[in-house]
Amino acid sequence: MLPVGYVMGIRSDRRLCEEVHLKLAYRWFCRLDLTTPVPDHPTFSKNRHGRFPDSDLLRHLIDTVVAGCLAEGLASGQRLAADASIIQASVNRQNSTPKADWQPDSINPEDALRAVREYRETLDDAAFGAASTAEPKLTSHSDPVSQWTGAHGGTAYFAYSTN
């Protein structure tokens, strides 16, 4: 079910389970017939985040699809294009600090939830291309990972860049 969620942009486990329950194409892809029950969303979430957090299955699936596209001539493997989307962060601008006054040592990373720690470790990994050398103009107290941006040409705000 995870590939359906990733490809179709369904981020919520609850919504993913509902969509797979309702759409025959998703059921077919997941090899669920009409009488097979779709997993409950709490069970699905617990398995994904609790039992299989380090699973390499999705990477293997993507590698297999890319290899198939290369073998069939659908892709050359010479170029890669990616487009980023800007997602506005739920952060108050008044609760931010200018770069010169920001003290990152005042935050204890161990106080964050496991999912937040894993996400921040991924952001710092240069192999993912997300590590940025740009210095932020402002840093949010409640969400230091969000970036101050004026990308859309309007009023600047805190946001995330995602692919």
N, C-alpha and C positions, 0 to 999 in steps of 0.2 A: 504494500500500500504506500510505502514511503516514496517510491519513484513517481507515483501518481500525484502525490502531494507536491513534490518538488517541481515536476513538469508543469502542473496546472496552477502553481502558485498558491496552494492551499496551505496556510501556515498553522492553522489550528487543528489539533488532533481531533477535537470534537466535530468540527466541520468536515474533516477528511472522512471520518467514519460515516457521517450522514450522507456525504456525496457518494461514497462507495456503496452504501445501502440503496441509494436511489437510482444510480446510473448504471445501466446494463453494460456499457463499454468498460467502465471501471471494474465492475464485477468480473467481466470476462478477462481483463488484463490480470487481475489478482487471483484468477482461477477459483472464483467463488460462484457456484451455481445459485439458482433462485432460492433453494431451500437451505443453503449454508448460511449460518448467521455471521454477520460482520462483527469483528471484535468490538467490545465496549471501549469507549474512548479512555476511561481510566486504566484499563488493562493495557491498551495500546501504548499509552504514555509511560506507564511504569516499565514496560518491557523496553521501550526505546531509550528512556533516560536512565533506568536503573540496571537492567540486565545487560544491555548491549551498547553502552556508551562508546566503547572503543572498537566497534565493529568496522571492518574494512569493506563490507558488502557493497555499499553505495559506490565507493571508488572503483571497485572491481566491475560493477555494472556499467559505469560511465566509460571506463577503459575498454570494455568489450564493445560497447556501441561505437566508440570512436574508431576502434580497430576495424569493425565491420564497415563503417563509412569509408575508411581509407582503402580497404580491400575492394570495395565496389566502385571506387572512383568518385564518390560523392564529396570527398574532401581531399585536399592535396597535402595537408599537414604543413604547408609552407607559411601560412599566415593565421593569425588569431585576432579576432575583433571582439571586444566586450563593451557593453554600454552600462553605465551606472545609473541608478535611480537614487534620487534624494528623498529620504524619509524624515519628516520633521520629528524631532525629539520632543517629548513632553517635559520641557525644562523651562523654568522661569529665568529670563535674562537678568532680572534683578538679583538672582542668587548665583552670580558668577564673579570671577576674579580676573583682572587683567593678567596677562602672561607674566609680567615682571613681579607680581605679588603672589603668584601661585606657588604653593608648597606641597608637592605631591607626597612628601614624606609624612604629611599629616593624616593620610589615609592608610589604614591597615588592610592590605589585600585579603588577608585571611578572614576578615569580617564579611566578605561578599559570599553570595550563594555559589555553589559548585558550578552551576551553568554560567554565571557571570565570570567566574575565574577562568573557565575553559575558553569562553569567548574572548576575554582579554588576552589570554596566552596566544590565541590564534591571530589576533590583531597585531601582536608584536612579532609574529613569525614572518620574516621577510620572504619566505618561500611562497606565501599566499599573496604577496604583492600588496598587502594592506598596510605594511609598516611605512609610515610617511615621515620624511625629514622636515616637512613644513612645520613651522612653529605656530601654534594657535594664538590668535589675537586675544581671545577670552577663553576661560575654562570654567565649565559649570561645576558647582559644588556637588550637586546631586547626581550628575552623570558626566564624569570627566572624559569619557570616551567619545561623547558627541562633539561635533566640530561646529564652530561658528562659520556660517556660510551666507553668501549673498548670490548664490549660483543662478537664481532665477531672475536676477536683475531688480528685484523689489526690495522690501525690507529684509535685512539680514536676520537669521535665526539659527538656533542650534539644530543640527541634523546629523543623520548617518548617511554614508554612501554605500550602496549595496549593488551587487551585480546579479 
